Amino acid sequence: MSEEKMHEPTNAAVALSVVLVDDEAPARRRLRDVLADAAAQVPNEVVAEAADGHAAIAAITALAERSRRAVDLVLTDIRMPKMDGIELARHLVHLEIPPAIIFITAYDSYAVQAFELNAIDYLVKPVRLLRLVDALNKVSQRRASIPAQALADIQQGARAHLSCRERGRLLLIPIADILYLRADLKYVTARTAQREYLLDESLTQLEAEFSGYFIRLHRNALAAREAIVGFEKAIKDDGETQWQALIRGVPEKLPVSRRQWTIVRACMK
């Protein structure tokens, strides 16, 4: 059976549409039962289930394409394989209509303190009915997405993927596939061997998060250290020479600024 389980919505006009994300099937079943008990006070309906962040994004995208309806709420565990709940939330905020997100966690003092400092709602396992009803009421009365920076602040470690919205779909881009990142006006382009993706993130923030993977070549460009295969000199329009980085598998050559050349050369030895 598939890792994700889809449910057809019935009373979608009234009920909150909910997606459950937890890598343990018994935990999802218990949460579904508690949600059913809460439905008399806060109408809700589980429209999809998933065992990890990847499957959750696929389920939410499929639901939107099939029913033309945005999901109201994602209840997600934090610690999961492939993609944890925090990273999942960081991708979901890029949706045109982001869902509300409530994290579910076994008691963890760091996580709880971080959530409270950032006004992020959470439930502690095992989830209790009264606490769940209170959380659902908050979503019903004020459905607000979590600020992207708040999620970045509480995540421990870097993401495994970046994401972009394209023709209504949320696309995941594995960090390991990205050859370089280049800023152009208000967008950043992520280049893989196959194609380019437009990101709604700043180059400065990406450099800070992935400093061990990317190296700055120029004020407008970061390159994956492992993707740089060499350097060559080029003549600029003003007649000056400039070093360019050769990138594995693509024809583009990225300029290396005079300021960064010493740093780049030292890092590549």
N, C-alpha and C positions, 0 to 999 in steps of 0.2 A: 504494500500500500504506500502511496506517496507520503512524503514527510509532511506535506501540507494537506489540510482537509477543508474543503469549501462547503459552506452552508448557504442555502438560498434564503435571502431575507424575505420576511413575510409582512410585518407591520412597520416597514421602514419609515413611513411618514411620521410615526409617533416615536418609535423606539430609537435609542442610541444604537448605531451600528458599531459593533465591537470586534476587534481582531485580537486573538489570544496568541502569545508567543512564549513558548517555554520548551526546552529540549526534553523535558520529562512528561510523557503522556499522562501519568496519574495526576501530576500537578495541573495540567490543562483540564482534566476531567473535574477535579475538585473546584477549580475556579469557575468552570462552566456551571456547576451545580450551585455555587454561591451566587453567581450572577442570576440564575433562574429564581432563586429565593428573593433576590433584590428587585426583581422585575415588577412586583406589585407596587413598590414605592417609586422606583425609577425605571420606567420601561426601557428595556435593552434587548438586543438580539446579537448573538455571536454569528457573524457572517463569514469568518474565516479563522483557521487555526494554522500555526506554523511552528516548526521545531527549531528554527534559527532565523537570524536576520535576513539571510538570503531568501529563504522560502517566504518570509513575511512580505518582503518587497514584491516578490513575484505574485503573491496572493492579492495584495492590495492593488497592484497594477491590473491584474486580471479582473478583479471586481469592478474597478473603475471603467475598464473597457467594455465589460459586459452590461453593467447596469447604469453607466454614466453617473455614478454616485460616489461622492467622496466618503471615506471612512470617518466616523466621528471620533473614535477612541481606539488607541492601541494599548493593551495591557501587556507589558513585556517583562520577562525575567531579565536580570542583568547578566549573570554569568552563563554563557552558552557557547558551544563550539562554533567555528566558522566565522560568526559575527556576533558580538555581544550586544546587549540591549542599548548601551550608550551609543555605540557606533550606529546601530539601526536608527536611533532617534536623530542622530546628526544627519543622516541621509533623508529621513522623512521630512525634515523641516524645509527641504528644497521643493517639495510638492507644491503645486499651485494652490491647493487648499490643504495645508498640513493638518493631520489629525491631532487631537489632544493625546498626550502620552502620560501614562502612569506606570512607574517602575515598580516591580515586585522583587523583593530581596529577602533572603535570610538575614537576620540581624547582623549588620556590619557597621560599626561605629563610624568609619570613614565615610561610607556611602550615605548613611543617614544624615550625618553632619553636613556633607556637601549638598544634599538635596534641600535641607532646611535653609541653609545659607542662600541658596539660589531660588528659593520659593518653588521648588519642583515637587510635585506630589508623588508619594510613594506608598506602598503597602508592604507590610512585613509578613512573611510566611509564618504560620498558616494564616491565610487571609480570613478575617472575621467579617460577618455580615454587616454589622453597624458601621464599621470603618469603611467598607466597600460602598455602602449606601451614601455615606458622607462624600466620598470621592466622586461618585457618579453624579451626585447633585451639583458639585462644583463644575463638572464638565457641562451638565445641562444648562446651568445658569450663565456660565462664562467660558465658552470654549476658546481657549487661547493657546497658541503654540509656544513651545519653550524657546527662548532666544538661543540662537546658534552659539553665541559666545559662552553662555552658561553651560551648555553641554560640553564645549571644548574644555572649559575650566575643570569640570569634574571627571573627564575621562583620564584614566591612567594609561599612558602610552599612546602611541600614534595609531591612527586608523590603518586598516589593511586595504581600504578602498577609498577612492573619491567618487563623487556622483554628480550627474547632471540631468536636467530635465530636457527631454527632446521629443517633440511631437506628442506630448501628453504622457510619455513614459519616463520612468526614473531608471537611468542607466548606471550601472556600477562599473568603475574602472579600477582594476587591481593596481595597487601601487607598483608592484613588481613588473607590470607591463609598460609603465610610463617611462619614456626615454628622456623627455624634457618638458618643462613648463615655461611658457612664455607669456608675458603680460602685453596686452594690446588694448589701449583705452581702458574701459571699465571691466573687461573680461580677461580671464587667464585661459590660455589654450593648453590642454594636456595632449601631448603627442605620443601615440603608441606606434608600433611598426605597421599597424593596419590603417589608422585614421586619426583625426583630431577630434577633441571634445571641448566644448566651451563650458568653463566653470564659473560659478558665481562666488569665487573666493579670492582673497588677496594673495599675491605672491609672497609678501612679508610673513603672513600667517602660515603659509605652506612651508616656507623655509624654516620657520621656528619649529613646526611640528615634525618635519622630516629631515632635520639637519644631518642625521646619520646616513641618509640615502641620497639626497640631492646636494649639489654644490653650486654656489652662485657663480655664474660666468660673467654676468653683466647686470646692470640694474633692472633689466627687463627679462632676464632668463636664468633659470635653474636647470641643471642637467643631472641625470642619474649618473653617479660616479662610474658604475659598471658599464654604462652605455657609451662613454667617451673612449674612442679607439685611437685618437691621435690629434695632432694639431698641425696647422699649416698657416703660413703667412699670406695675407692678402693686402692689396693696395686699396686704400679708402679713396673716396671722391676727392678729398683734399690733398692726395698724394702721399699721405702718411701710411705706414704699414701697421697692420693689426693682426694679432693672432686670432685664428678661428678654430673652434672645436669640431672635430669630425665625429658624427654620431652614428652608432651602429645601426645598419639596416634602413637608413633614410638618407635622401640626398641633401637635406638641409645642412648648412654649416653655421654654427652659432658663434657670433663675435664674442671675444673675451676682452673685457675692458682692461686698460693699462693698470688700473687700480687692483683688479682681481688676478692679473696674470701670475704674479709671484705666489699668491695663495693657491691658485689652481695647480700650478706646476708642482708645488711642494706636496699637495695632496695626492697627486697622481703618481708620484714616485713610489 
